[in-house]
Amino acid sequence: MSRFGMYVKFTAKPGERDTLVKILLEGEAAMQAMEECELYIVNVSDTEPDAIWVTEVWSNPEAHRASLDHEETKASIARAMPLIAGVESTTIRPVGGKGLRF
Amino acid sequence: MSRFGMYVKFTAKPGERDTLVKILLEGEAAMQAMEECELYIVNVSDTEPDAIWVTEVWSNPEAHRASLDHEETKASIARAMPLIAGVESTTIRPVGGKGLRF
């Protein structure tokens, strides 16, 4: 089973980035409990004030899909939605390097 | 000192992706030895056959810059250059999540 990675770019509505970061970080507790979530890093940009990038790595694509059905995740998405102007995601497949067990 | 993150997208010349992945992964030994390199993950795309994405996180921007002056890194870049059709990078600042010590 191959790993599943994503870069997700959220564009926050003006002035809402920090609140959206906070909501995205609240999801961390659930992620810590899911062994199949290997990486969930929330990033901001120093050049794009409304941008938030989330780096995710999951042990397999199914684990990622299943995480979206968790009640906690759904509640978090519902609270985040009104603050989001746009979402773009790039799906990638980690093949090696430092920071994951390969 | 804030962390420094990058997503670097390499577009390989046609047919050269796997060789380029190999060269990028050879850099891992040097990265493992650099404590300030917290993440260096080489990824491919299942939808863009020539694309390679590298996810990097460094303890600080200076450590990343200094790494580019290492003899091993420079030799690796010299070997990779002829295989690369394009490079785009996105600079990000990790603020929290799972997989790094925050």
N, CA and C atoms of all chains as a GROMACS GRO file, in nm:
protein
  612
    1MET      N    1   0.085  -0.120   0.000
    1MET     CA    2   0.000   0.000   0.000
    1MET      C    3   0.088   0.124   0.000
    2SER      N    4   0.068   0.211  -0.098
    2SER     CA    5   0.157   0.327  -0.101
    2SER      C    6   0.102   0.441  -0.016
    3ARG      N    7   0.194   0.521   0.031
    3ARG     CA    8   0.158   0.638   0.110
    3ARG      C    9   0.080   0.737   0.026
    4PHE      N   10   0.017   0.828   0.096
    4PHE     CA   11  -0.066   0.930   0.030
    4PHE      C   12  -0.028   1.066   0.089
    5GLY      N   13   0.007   1.159   0.003
    5GLY     CA   14   0.043   1.292   0.051
    5GLY      C   15  -0.040   1.400  -0.016
    6MET      N   16  -0.054   1.511   0.051
    6MET     CA   17  -0.127   1.625  -0.005
    6MET      C   18  -0.065   1.755   0.041
    7TYR      N   19  -0.064   1.851  -0.049
    7TYR     CA   20  -0.044   1.991  -0.012
    7TYR      C   21  -0.179   2.056  -0.033
    8VAL      N   22  -0.237   2.112   0.070
    8VAL     CA   23  -0.367   2.179   0.054
    8VAL      C   24  -0.348   2.328   0.080
    9LYS      N   25  -0.381   2.409  -0.020
    9LYS     CA   26  -0.371   2.554  -0.003
    9LYS      C   27  -0.509   2.612   0.022
   10PHE      N   28  -0.524   2.672   0.140
   10PHE     CA   29  -0.647   2.743   0.172
   10PHE      C   30  -0.621   2.892   0.153
   11THR      N   31  -0.712   2.960   0.084
   11THR     CA   32  -0.708   3.106   0.083
   11THR      C   33  -0.819   3.153   0.175
   12ALA      N   34  -0.777   3.221   0.282
   12ALA     CA   35  -0.875   3.269   0.379
   12ALA      C   36  -0.941   3.396   0.328
   13LYS      N   37  -1.064   3.420   0.372
   13LYS     CA   38  -1.125   3.550   0.345
   13LYS      C   39  -1.042   3.656   0.419
   14PRO      N   40  -1.037   3.779   0.366
   14PRO     CA   41  -0.951   3.881   0.426
   14PRO      C   42  -0.972   3.893   0.577
   15GLY      N   43  -0.863   3.894   0.651
   15GLY     CA   44  -0.869   3.910   0.797
   15GLY      C   45  -0.898   3.783   0.874
   16GLU      N   46  -0.924   3.673   0.804
   16GLU     CA   47  -0.968   3.550   0.872
   16GLU      C   48  -0.858   3.443   0.881
   17ARG      N   49  -0.739   3.474   0.829
   17ARG     CA   50  -0.636   3.371   0.826
   17ARG      C   51  -0.605   3.313   0.964
   18ASP      N   52  -0.583   3.400   1.062
   18ASP     CA   53  -0.540   3.348   1.192
   18ASP      C   54  -0.647   3.264   1.260
   19THR      N   55  -0.772   3.302   1.241
   19THR     CA   56  -0.882   3.220   1.296
   19THR      C   57  -0.886   3.084   1.227
   20LEU      N   58  -0.864   3.086   1.096
   20LEU     CA   59  -0.864   2.960   1.020
   20LEU      C   60  -0.746   2.872   1.061
   21VAL      N   61  -0.630   2.932   1.084
   21VAL     CA   62  -0.514   2.856   1.133
   21VAL      C   63  -0.549   2.788   1.265
   22LYS      N   64  -0.616   2.862   1.352
   22LYS     CA   65  -0.652   2.808   1.483
   22LYS      C   66  -0.745   2.686   1.468
   23ILE      N   67  -0.843   2.698   1.381
   23ILE     CA   68  -0.935   2.585   1.358
   23ILE      C   69  -0.859   2.465   1.301
   24LEU      N   70  -0.769   2.492   1.205
   24LEU     CA   71  -0.692   2.382   1.145
   24LEU      C   72  -0.601   2.315   1.248
   25LEU      N   73  -0.550   2.395   1.342
   25LEU     CA   74  -0.463   2.337   1.446
   25LEU      C   75  -0.542   2.261   1.551
   26GLU      N   76  -0.668   2.297   1.570
   26GLU     CA   77  -0.752   2.222   1.664
   26GLU      C   78  -0.768   2.077   1.617
   27GLY      N   79  -0.757   2.058   1.486
   27GLY     CA   80  -0.766   1.923   1.430
   27GLY      C   81  -0.649   1.835   1.470
   28GLU      N   82  -0.543   1.897   1.522
   28GLU     CA   83  -0.421   1.822   1.550
   28GLU      C   84  -0.444   1.710   1.652
   29ALA      N   85  -0.525   1.738   1.753
   29ALA     CA   86  -0.546   1.637   1.858
   29ALA      C   87  -0.599   1.507   1.797
   30ALA      N   88  -0.696   1.521   1.707
   30ALA     CA   89  -0.751   1.403   1.640
   30ALA      C   90  -0.643   1.334   1.556
   31MET      N   91  -0.563   1.415   1.486
   31MET     CA   92  -0.456   1.359   1.401
   31MET      C   93  -0.354   1.281   1.485
   32GLN      N   94  -0.319   1.336   1.603
   32GLN     CA   95  -0.220   1.270   1.689
   32GLN      C   96  -0.269   1.130   1.725
   33ALA      N   97  -0.402   1.118   1.740
   33ALA     CA   98  -0.459   0.989   1.779
   33ALA      C   99  -0.466   0.889   1.663
   34MET      N  100  -0.456   0.940   1.539
   34MET     CA  101  -0.466   0.850   1.422
   34MET      C  102  -0.326   0.811   1.378
   35GLU      N  103  -0.294   0.684   1.402
   35GLU     CA  104  -0.158   0.639   1.371
   35GLU      C  105  -0.127   0.651   1.222
   36GLU      N  106  -0.229   0.639   1.140
   36GLU     CA  107  -0.206   0.642   0.995
   36GLU      C  108  -0.181   0.783   0.941
   37CYS      N  109  -0.203   0.883   1.027
   37CYS     CA  110  -0.167   1.020   0.990
   37CYS      C  111  -0.022   1.041   1.032
   38GLU      N  112   0.066   1.049   0.934
   38GLU     CA  113   0.210   1.058   0.966
   38GLU      C  114   0.259   1.201   0.972
   39LEU      N  115   0.190   1.289   0.902
   39LEU     CA  116   0.232   1.430   0.898
   39LEU      C  117   0.108   1.515   0.876
   40TYR      N  118   0.096   1.620   0.956
   40TYR     CA  119  -0.013   1.716   0.939
   40TYR      C  120   0.044   1.849   0.987
   41ILE      N  121   0.098   1.926   0.894
   41ILE     CA  122   0.166   2.049   0.932
   41ILE      C  123   0.093   2.168   0.872
   42VAL      N  124   0.059   2.262   0.958
   42VAL     CA  125  -0.009   2.385   0.914
   42VAL      C  126   0.098   2.493   0.896
   43ASN      N  127   0.097   2.556   0.778
   43ASN     CA  128   0.197   2.655   0.744
   43ASN      C  129   0.130   2.785   0.700
   44VAL      N  130   0.196   2.898   0.725
   44VAL     CA  131   0.150   3.024   0.667
   44VAL      C  132   0.256   3.071   0.567
   45SER      N  133   0.223   3.177   0.497
   45SER     CA  134   0.314   3.234   0.398
   45SER      C  135   0.349   3.375   0.442
   46ASP      N  136   0.478   3.412   0.430
   46ASP     CA  137   0.516   3.549   0.465
   46ASP      C  138   0.493   3.644   0.349
   47THR      N  139   0.458   3.590   0.232
   47THR     CA  140   0.438   3.677   0.116
   47THR      C  141   0.291   3.683   0.072
   48GLU      N  142   0.212   3.582   0.109
   48GLU     CA  143   0.070   3.580   0.074
   48GLU      C  144  -0.010   3.582   0.204
   49PRO      N  145  -0.055   3.700   0.247
   49PRO     CA  146  -0.113   3.713   0.381
   49PRO      C  147  -0.241   3.632   0.406
   50ASP      N  148  -0.310   3.592   0.301
   50ASP     CA  149  -0.434   3.516   0.321
   50ASP      C  150  -0.414   3.365   0.302
   51ALA      N  151  -0.291   3.323   0.271
   51ALA     CA  152  -0.269   3.182   0.237
   51ALA      C  153  -0.231   3.097   0.357
   52ILE      N  154  -0.282   2.975   0.359
   52ILE     CA  155  -0.244   2.873   0.456
   52ILE      C  156  -0.218   2.746   0.375
   53TRP      N  157  -0.106   2.682   0.403
   53TRP     CA  158  -0.074   2.556   0.336
   53TRP      C  159  -0.073   2.445   0.439
   54VAL      N  160  -0.139   2.334   0.411
   54VAL     CA  161  -0.133   2.219   0.501
   54VAL      C  162  -0.062   2.105   0.428
   55THR      N  163   0.042   2.054   0.491
   55THR     CA  164   0.117   1.938   0.438
   55THR      C  165   0.066   1.814   0.510
   56GLU      N  166   0.015   1.719   0.436
   56GLU     CA  167  -0.035   1.595   0.498
   56GLU      C  168   0.033   1.474   0.437
   57VAL      N  169   0.066   1.376   0.523
   57VAL     CA  170   0.107   1.244   0.474
   57VAL      C  171   0.032   1.139   0.553
   58TRP      N  172  -0.030   1.047   0.481
   58TRP     CA  173  -0.107   0.937   0.539
   58TRP      C  174  -0.047   0.805   0.494
   59SER      N  175  -0.060   0.702   0.578
   59SER     CA  176  -0.006   0.570   0.545
   59SER      C  177  -0.067   0.513   0.418
   60ASN      N  178  -0.191   0.551   0.390
   60ASN     CA  179  -0.258   0.505   0.269
   60ASN      C  180  -0.376   0.598   0.240
   61PRO      N  181  -0.423   0.600   0.114
   61PRO     CA  182  -0.530   0.693   0.076
   61PRO      C  183  -0.660   0.668   0.153
   62GLU      N  184  -0.687   0.542   0.186
   62GLU     CA  185  -0.812   0.510   0.255
   62GLU      C  186  -0.817   0.576   0.393
   63ALA      N  187  -0.704   0.578   0.462
   63ALA     CA  188  -0.700   0.639   0.596
   63ALA      C  189  -0.733   0.788   0.586
   64HIS      N  190  -0.684   0.852   0.481
   64HIS     CA  191  -0.716   0.994   0.463
   64HIS      C  192  -0.865   1.012   0.440
   65ARG      N  193  -0.920   0.931   0.350
   65ARG     CA  194  -1.064   0.942   0.320
   65ARG      C  195  -1.147   0.917   0.446
   66ALA      N  196  -1.109   0.814   0.522
   66ALA     CA  197  -1.184   0.780   0.643
   66ALA      C  198  -1.180   0.895   0.744
   67SER      N  199  -1.068   0.967   0.748
   67SER     CA  200  -1.055   1.075   0.847
   67SER      C  201  -1.159   1.184   0.822
   68LEU      N  202  -1.199   1.200   0.696
   68LEU     CA  203  -1.296   1.305   0.663
   68LEU      C  204  -1.436   1.272   0.716
   69ASP      N  205  -1.458   1.147   0.754
   69ASP     CA  206  -1.588   1.106   0.809
   69ASP      C  207  -1.595   1.115   0.960
   70HIS      N  208  -1.480   1.142   1.026
   70HIS     CA  209  -1.483   1.156   1.172
   70HIS      C  210  -1.571   1.275   1.211
   71GLU      N  211  -1.647   1.257   1.315
   71GLU     CA  212  -1.737   1.365   1.360
   71GLU      C  213  -1.660   1.494   1.388
   72GLU      N  214  -1.544   1.477   1.454
   72GLU     CA  215  -1.463   1.593   1.492
   72GLU      C  216  -1.414   1.669   1.368
   73THR      N  217  -1.374   1.592   1.267
   73THR     CA  218  -1.326   1.654   1.144
   73THR      C  219  -1.440   1.726   1.073
   74LYS      N  220  -1.557   1.662   1.072
   74LYS     CA  221  -1.672   1.724   1.003
   74LYS      C  222  -1.713   1.854   1.072
   75ALA      N  223  -1.709   1.854   1.207
   75ALA     CA  224  -1.746   1.974   1.282
   75ALA      C  225  -1.646   2.086   1.254
   76SER      N  226  -1.519   2.047   1.246
   76SER     CA  227  -1.413   2.144   1.220
   76SER      C  228  -1.428   2.204   1.079
   77ILE      N  229  -1.459   2.120   0.982
   77ILE     CA  230  -1.479   2.168   0.844
   77ILE      C  231  -1.597   2.265   0.840
   78ALA      N  232  -1.703   2.232   0.912
   78ALA     CA  233  -1.822   2.319   0.913
   78ALA      C  234  -1.789   2.458   0.970
   79ARG      N  235  -1.702   2.460   1.073
   79ARG     CA  236  -1.666   2.590   1.129
   79ARG      C  237  -1.570   2.667   1.039
   80ALA      N  238  -1.488   2.594   0.965
   80ALA     CA  239  -1.389   2.659   0.879
   80ALA      C  240  -1.451   2.715   0.750
   81MET      N  241  -1.551   2.647   0.697
   81MET     CA  242  -1.607   2.682   0.566
   81MET      C  243  -1.636   2.831   0.546
   82PRO      N  244  -1.704   2.897   0.642
   82PRO     CA  245  -1.738   3.039   0.619
   82PRO      C  246  -1.616   3.131   0.611
   83LEU      N  247  -1.499   3.082   0.652
   83LEU     CA  248  -1.378   3.166   0.652
   83LEU      C  249  -1.292   3.146   0.528
   84ILE      N  250  -1.333   3.051   0.444
   84ILE     CA  251  -1.249   3.010   0.331
   84ILE      C  252  -1.297   3.070   0.199
   85ALA      N  253  -1.203   3.135   0.128
   85ALA     CA  254  -1.236   3.191  -0.004
   85ALA      C  255  -1.203   3.092  -0.115
   86GLY      N  256  -1.107   3.004  -0.090
   86GLY     CA  257  -1.070   2.908  -0.195
   86GLY      C  258  -0.982   2.796  -0.142
   87VAL      N  259  -0.988   2.682  -0.208
   87VAL     CA  260  -0.904   2.566  -0.172
   87VAL      C  261  -0.848   2.504  -0.300
   88GLU      N  262  -0.718   2.476  -0.298
   88GLU     CA  263  -0.656   2.402  -0.408
   88GLU      C  264  -0.574   2.292  -0.346
   89SER      N  265  -0.575   2.172  -0.404
   89SER     CA  266  -0.489   2.071  -0.345
   89SER      C  267  -0.409   1.996  -0.450
   90THR      N  268  -0.292   1.951  -0.410
   90THR     CA  269  -0.201   1.876  -0.495
   90THR      C  270  -0.178   1.742  -0.426
   91THR      N  271  -0.208   1.635  -0.499
   91THR     CA  272  -0.191   1.502  -0.442
   91THR      C  273  -0.054   1.448  -0.483
   92ILE      N  274   0.022   1.399  -0.387
   92ILE     CA  275   0.157   1.351  -0.413
   92ILE      C  276   0.178   1.216  -0.346
   93ARG      N  277   0.286   1.147  -0.389
   93ARG     CA  278   0.318   1.016  -0.332
   93ARG      C  279   0.462   1.017  -0.282
   94PRO      N  280   0.480   1.019  -0.149
   94PRO     CA  281   0.615   1.022  -0.092
   94PRO      C  282   0.692   0.896  -0.128
   95VAL      N  283   0.816   0.911  -0.174
   95VAL     CA  284   0.896   0.794  -0.212
   95VAL      C  285   1.023   0.779  -0.129
   96GLY      N  286   1.062   0.880  -0.052
   96GLY     CA  287   1.181   0.866   0.029
   96GLY      C  288   1.222   0.997   0.091
   97GLY      N  289   1.321   0.991   0.178
   97GLY     CA  290   1.374   1.112   0.238
   97GLY      C  291   1.384   1.104   0.387
   98LYS      N  292   1.399   1.220   0.450
   98LYS     CA  293   1.417   1.232   0.595
   98LYS      C  294   1.288   1.282   0.659
   99GLY      N  295   1.251   1.220   0.772
   99GLY     CA  296   1.136   1.272   0.846
   99GLY      C  297   1.019   1.174   0.849
  100LEU      N  298   1.023   1.074   0.763
  100LEU     CA  299   0.925   0.965   0.765
  100LEU      C  300   1.006   0.836   0.770
  101ARG      N  301   0.945   0.728   0.813
  101ARG     CA  302   1.014   0.599   0.807
  101ARG      C  303   0.995   0.538   0.668
  102PHE      N  304   1.103   0.528   0.593
  102PHE     CA  305   1.092   0.464   0.460
  102PHE      C  306   1.161   0.328   0.463
  103MET      N  307   1.376   3.229   1.653
  103MET     CA  308   1.406   3.202   1.511
  103MET      C  309   1.294   3.115   1.456
  104SER      N  310   1.232   3.160   1.347
  104SER     CA  311   1.122   3.079   1.298
  104SER      C  312   1.170   2.976   1.197
  105ARG      N  313   1.095   2.868   1.193
  105ARG     CA  314   1.124   2.761   1.097
  105ARG      C  315   1.109   2.810   0.954
  106PHE      N  316   1.165   2.732   0.865
  106PHE     CA  317   1.162   2.766   0.723
  106PHE      C  318   1.118   2.641   0.647
  107GLY      N  319   1.014   2.656   0.567
  107GLY     CA  320   0.966   2.542   0.489
  107GLY      C  321   0.960   2.574   0.341
  108MET      N  322   0.970   2.472   0.260
  108MET     CA  323   0.960   2.490   0.114
  108MET      C  324   0.890   2.371   0.052
  109TYR      N  325   0.810   2.400  -0.051
  109TYR     CA  326   0.767   2.297  -0.144
  109TYR      C  327   0.841   2.329  -0.274
  110VAL      N  328   0.921   2.238  -0.323
  110VAL     CA  329   0.992   2.264  -0.448
  110VAL      C  330   0.941   2.167  -0.554
  111LYS      N  331   0.888   2.222  -0.662
  111LYS     CA  332   0.840   2.137  -0.772
  111LYS      C  333   0.943   2.135  -0.884
  112PHE      N  334   0.995   2.017  -0.910
  112PHE     CA  335   1.085   1.999  -1.023
  112PHE      C  336   1.005   1.937  -1.137
  113THR      N  337   1.018   1.992  -1.256
  113THR     CA  338   0.966   1.924  -1.374
  113THR      C  339   1.086   1.863  -1.446
  114ALA      N  340   1.085   1.730  -1.453
  114ALA     CA  341   1.197   1.661  -1.518
  114ALA      C  342   1.180   1.666  -1.669
  115LYS      N  343   1.290   1.660  -1.740
  115LYS     CA  344   1.281   1.643  -1.885
  115LYS      C  345   1.217   1.506  -1.911
  116PRO      N  346   1.146   1.489  -2.023
  116PRO     CA  347   1.074   1.363  -2.047
  116PRO      C  348   1.164   1.241  -2.030
  117GLY      N  349   1.116   1.143  -1.954
  117GLY     CA  350   1.190   1.019  -1.934
  117GLY      C  351   1.296   1.026  -1.825
  118GLU      N  352   1.318   1.142  -1.768
  118GLU     CA  353   1.428   1.158  -1.671
  118GLU      C  354   1.381   1.162  -1.526
  119ARG      N  355   1.251   1.151  -1.502
  119ARG     CA  356   1.204   1.166  -1.365
  119ARG      C  357   1.270   1.070  -1.267
  120ASP      N  358   1.274   0.943  -1.301
  120ASP     CA  359   1.323   0.846  -1.204
  120ASP      C  360   1.471   0.865  -1.171
  121THR      N  361   1.549   0.906  -1.272
  121THR     CA  362   1.691   0.935  -1.247
  121THR      C  363   1.704   1.056  -1.156
  122LEU      N  364   1.619   1.155  -1.180
  122LEU     CA  365   1.621   1.276  -1.097
  122LEU      C  366   1.579   1.244  -0.952
  123VAL      N  367   1.479   1.159  -0.937
  123VAL     CA  368   1.438   1.115  -0.802
  123VAL      C  369   1.556   1.050  -0.731
  124LYS      N  370   1.630   0.967  -0.804
  124LYS     CA  371   1.744   0.897  -0.745
  124LYS      C  372   1.850   0.998  -0.696
  125ILE      N  373   1.878   1.095  -0.779
  125ILE     CA  374   1.977   1.198  -0.740
  125ILE      C  375   1.927   1.275  -0.617
  126LEU      N  376   1.798   1.311  -0.618
  126LEU     CA  377   1.743   1.386  -0.503
  126LEU      C  378   1.748   1.302  -0.375
  127LEU      N  379   1.729   1.170  -0.391
  127LEU     CA  380   1.733   1.084  -0.272
  127LEU      C  381   1.875   1.059  -0.223
  128GLU      N  382   1.972   1.070  -0.313
  128GLU     CA  383   2.111   1.056  -0.269
  128GLU      C  384   2.148   1.167  -0.172
  129GLY      N  385   2.080   1.281  -0.185
  129GLY     CA  386   2.103   1.392  -0.093
  129GLY      C  387   2.060   1.361   0.050
  130GLU      N  388   1.984   1.255   0.065
  130GLU     CA  389   1.928   1.226   0.198
  130GLU      C  390   2.035   1.200   0.303
  131ALA      N  391   2.142   1.132   0.265
  131ALA     CA  392   2.246   1.100   0.364
  131ALA      C  393   2.300   1.229   0.427
  132ALA      N  394   2.326   1.329   0.343
  132ALA     CA  395   2.375   1.458   0.395
  132ALA      C  396   2.269   1.522   0.485
  133MET      N  397   2.142   1.514   0.444
  133MET     CA  398   2.033   1.574   0.521
  133MET      C  399   2.021   1.507   0.659
  134GLN      N  400   2.037   1.373   0.660
  134GLN     CA  401   2.026   1.300   0.788
  134GLN      C  402   2.130   1.352   0.886
  135ALA      N  403   2.246   1.391   0.834
  135ALA     CA  404   2.355   1.438   0.920
  135ALA      C  405   2.333   1.582   0.968
  136MET      N  406   2.244   1.656   0.900
  136MET     CA  407   2.222   1.796   0.938
  136MET      C  408   2.102   1.804   1.032
  137GLU      N  409   2.130   1.833   1.156
  137GLU     CA  410   2.024   1.835   1.257
  137GLU      C  411   1.917   1.940   1.224
  138GLU      N  412   1.961   2.048   1.161
  138GLU     CA  413   1.866   2.157   1.133
  138GLU      C  414   1.771   2.125   1.017
  139CYS      N  415   1.799   2.017   0.945
  139CYS     CA  416   1.705   1.971   0.842
  139CYS      C  417   1.605   1.878   0.910
  140GLU      N  418   1.482   1.924   0.925
  140GLU     CA  419   1.382   1.846   0.999
  140GLU      C  420   1.299   1.757   0.909
  141LEU      N  421   1.289   1.798   0.784
  141LEU     CA  422   1.207   1.722   0.690
  141LEU      C  423   1.265   1.741   0.550
  142TYR      N  424   1.279   1.631   0.479
  142TYR     CA  425   1.324   1.636   0.340
  142TYR      C  426   1.260   1.516   0.272
  143ILE      N  427   1.144   1.539   0.213
  143ILE     CA  428   1.068   1.427   0.157
  143ILE      C  429   1.055   1.445   0.006
  144VAL      N  430   1.095   1.342  -0.066
  144VAL     CA  431   1.084   1.343  -0.212
  144VAL      C  432   0.954   1.273  -0.250
  145ASN      N  433   0.874   1.339  -0.333
  145ASN     CA  434   0.742   1.287  -0.372
  145ASN      C  435   0.730   1.286  -0.524
  146VAL      N  436   0.653   1.191  -0.575
  146VAL     CA  437   0.617   1.196  -0.716
  146VAL      C  438   0.466   1.219  -0.726
  147SER      N  439   0.421   1.238  -0.849
  147SER     CA  440   0.279   1.261  -0.873
  147SER      C  441   0.225   1.149  -0.960
  148ASP      N  442   0.107   1.098  -0.927
  148ASP     CA  443   0.049   0.993  -1.010
  148ASP      C  444  -0.026   1.051  -1.130
  149THR      N  445  -0.041   1.184  -1.133
  149THR     CA  446  -0.113   1.246  -1.245
  149THR      C  447  -0.022   1.329  -1.335
  150GLU      N  448   0.092   1.371  -1.284
  150GLU     CA  449   0.188   1.448  -1.366
  150GLU      C  450   0.317   1.367  -1.374
  151PRO      N  451   0.337   1.292  -1.484
  151PRO     CA  452   0.447   1.195  -1.490
  151PRO      C  453   0.586   1.256  -1.482
  152ASP      N  454   0.601   1.385  -1.512
  152ASP     CA  455   0.735   1.445  -1.508
  152ASP      C  456   0.760   1.525  -1.379
  153ALA      N  457   0.662   1.529  -1.290
  153ALA     CA  458   0.674   1.614  -1.171
  153ALA      C  459   0.735   1.544  -1.052
  154ILE      N  460   0.816   1.616  -0.978
  154ILE     CA  461   0.870   1.570  -0.850
  154ILE      C  462   0.851   1.687  -0.753
  155TRP      N  463   0.798   1.657  -0.636
  155TRP     CA  464   0.782   1.760  -0.534
  155TRP      C  465   0.871   1.726  -0.416
  156VAL      N  466   0.945   1.823  -0.366
  156VAL     CA  467   1.025   1.801  -0.246
  156VAL      C  468   0.970   1.890  -0.134
  157THR      N  469   0.937   1.827  -0.022
  157THR     CA  470   0.890   1.899   0.096
  157THR      C  471   1.009   1.915   0.191
  158GLU      N  472   1.043   2.038   0.223
  158GLU     CA  473   1.156   2.061   0.315
  158GLU      C  474   1.111   2.144   0.433
  159VAL      N  475   1.162   2.109   0.553
  159VAL     CA  476   1.149   2.197   0.669
  159VAL      C  477   1.285   2.206   0.737
  160TRP      N  478   1.326   2.330   0.762
  160TRP     CA  479   1.454   2.359   0.827
  160TRP      C  480   1.427   2.436   0.955
  161SER      N  481   1.516   2.421   1.052
  161SER     CA  482   1.501   2.490   1.180
  161SER      C  483   1.503   2.641   1.163
  162ASN      N  484   1.573   2.688   1.062
  162ASN     CA  485   1.580   2.832   1.035
  162ASN      C  486   1.625   2.852   0.890
  163PRO      N  487   1.597   2.970   0.831
  163PRO     CA  488   1.630   2.993   0.690
  163PRO      C  489   1.781   2.986   0.664
  164GLU      N  490   1.863   3.026   0.760
  164GLU     CA  491   2.009   3.027   0.741
  164GLU      C  492   2.061   2.885   0.720
  165ALA      N  493   2.007   2.790   0.794
  165ALA     CA  494   2.052   2.651   0.780
  165ALA      C  495   2.023   2.600   0.639
  166HIS      N  496   1.908   2.640   0.585
  166HIS     CA  497   1.876   2.598   0.448
  166HIS      C  498   1.976   2.659   0.350
  167ARG      N  499   2.000   2.790   0.365
  167ARG     CA  500   2.094   2.857   0.274
  167ARG      C  501   2.233   2.794   0.284
  168ALA      N  502   2.277   2.767   0.406
  168ALA     CA  503   2.410   2.710   0.426
  168ALA      C  504   2.422   2.572   0.361
  169SER      N  505   2.310   2.497   0.361
  169SER     CA  506   2.314   2.362   0.304
  169SER      C  507   2.347   2.366   0.155
  170LEU      N  508   2.309   2.475   0.088
  170LEU     CA  509   2.333   2.486  -0.055
  170LEU      C  510   2.481   2.504  -0.087
  171ASP      N  511   2.561   2.541   0.014
  171ASP     CA  512   2.705   2.559  -0.006
  171ASP      C  513   2.785   2.433   0.022
  172HIS      N  514   2.719   2.328   0.074
  172HIS     CA  515   2.790   2.203   0.100
  172HIS      C  516   2.840   2.145  -0.032
  173GLU      N  517   2.962   2.094  -0.030
  173GLU     CA  518   3.020   2.037  -0.154
  173GLU      C  519   2.931   1.927  -0.211
  174GLU      N  520   2.879   1.842  -0.122
  174GLU     CA  521   2.796   1.730  -0.166
  174GLU      C  522   2.668   1.780  -0.236
  175THR      N  523   2.608   1.884  -0.176
  175THR     CA  524   2.486   1.941  -0.234
  175THR      C  525   2.516   2.003  -0.371
  176LYS      N  526   2.628   2.074  -0.379
  176LYS     CA  527   2.662   2.138  -0.506
  176LYS      C  528   2.688   2.035  -0.616
  177ALA      N  529   2.754   1.925  -0.579
  177ALA     CA  530   2.782   1.820  -0.677
  177ALA      C  531   2.651   1.756  -0.724
  178SER      N  532   2.559   1.739  -0.630
  178SER     CA  533   2.430   1.680  -0.662
  178SER      C  534   2.349   1.772  -0.754
  179ILE      N  535   2.352   1.901  -0.726
  179ILE     CA  536   2.281   1.998  -0.811
  179ILE      C  537   2.339   1.996  -0.952
  180ALA      N  538   2.471   1.988  -0.962
  180ALA     CA  539   2.537   1.987  -1.094
  180ALA      C  540   2.493   1.865  -1.176
  181ARG      N  541   2.476   1.750  -1.107
  181ARG     CA  542   2.433   1.630  -1.180
  181ARG      C  543   2.286   1.635  -1.217
  182ALA      N  544   2.207   1.705  -1.133
  182ALA     CA  545   2.063   1.711  -1.157
  182ALA      C  546   2.026   1.811  -1.267
  183MET      N  547   2.100   1.919  -1.275
  183MET     CA  548   2.065   2.029  -1.367
  183MET      C  549   2.027   1.986  -1.509
  184PRO      N  550   2.109   1.899  -1.575
  184PRO     CA  551   2.076   1.863  -1.714
  184PRO      C  552   1.944   1.786  -1.728
  185LEU      N  553   1.890   1.735  -1.617
  185LEU     CA  554   1.767   1.655  -1.624
  185LEU      C  555   1.642   1.737  -1.594
  186ILE      N  556   1.662   1.864  -1.559
  186ILE     CA  557   1.552   1.948  -1.511
  186ILE      C  558   1.501   2.044  -1.618
  187ALA      N  559   1.370   2.040  -1.642
  187ALA     CA  560   1.310   2.133  -1.738
  187ALA      C  561   1.259   2.259  -1.668
  188GLY      N  562   1.225   2.248  -1.540
  188GLY     CA  563   1.174   2.366  -1.470
  188GLY      C  564   1.170   2.344  -1.319
  189VAL      N  565   1.178   2.454  -1.245
  189VAL     CA  566   1.171   2.449  -1.098
  189VAL      C  567   1.082   2.564  -1.051
  190GLU      N  568   0.989   2.533  -0.962
  190GLU     CA  569   0.909   2.636  -0.897
  190GLU      C  570   0.914   2.609  -0.748
  191SER      N  571   0.923   2.713  -0.666
  191SER     CA  572   0.920   2.683  -0.523
  191SER      C  573   0.828   2.776  -0.448
  192THR      N  574   0.772   2.725  -0.341
  192THR     CA  575   0.682   2.799  -0.254
  192THR      C  576   0.744   2.798  -0.115
  193THR      N  577   0.765   2.916  -0.061
  193THR     CA  578   0.825   2.927   0.072
  193THR      C  579   0.714   2.940   0.174
  194ILE      N  580   0.722   2.858   0.278
  194ILE     CA  581   0.617   2.857   0.380
  194ILE      C  582   0.679   2.858   0.519
  195ARG      N  583   0.596   2.890   0.620
  195ARG     CA  584   0.644   2.895   0.758
  195ARG      C  585   0.556   2.804   0.844
  196PRO      N  586   0.609   2.687   0.886
  196PRO     CA  587   0.531   2.595   0.968
  196PRO      C  588   0.493   2.658   1.101
  197VAL      N  589   0.367   2.644   1.138
  197VAL     CA  590   0.324   2.703   1.266
  197VAL      C  591   0.270   2.600   1.366
  198GLY      N  592   0.246   2.478   1.322
  198GLY     CA  593   0.200   2.378   1.417
  198GLY      C  594   0.156   2.251   1.346
  199GLY      N  595   0.124   2.150   1.426
  199GLY     CA  596   0.073   2.026   1.367
  199GLY      C  597   0.143   1.904   1.419
  200LYS      N  598   0.126   1.795   1.345
  200LYS     CA  599   0.182   1.666   1.383
  200LYS      C  600   0.300   1.631   1.293
  201GLY      N  601   0.409   1.580   1.352
  201GLY     CA  602   0.520   1.533   1.272
  201GLY      C  603   0.646   1.614   1.290
  202LEU      N  604   0.633   1.732   1.351
  202LEU     CA  605   0.747   1.814   1.391
  202LEU      C  606   0.729   1.842   1.538
  203ARG      N  607   0.836   1.880   1.607
  203ARG     CA  608   0.822   1.920   1.747
  203ARG      C  609   0.786   2.068   1.752
  204PHE      N  610   0.665   2.100   1.797
  204PHE     CA  611   0.626   2.242   1.810
  204PHE      C  612   0.619   2.278   1.957
   0.00000   0.00000   0.00000
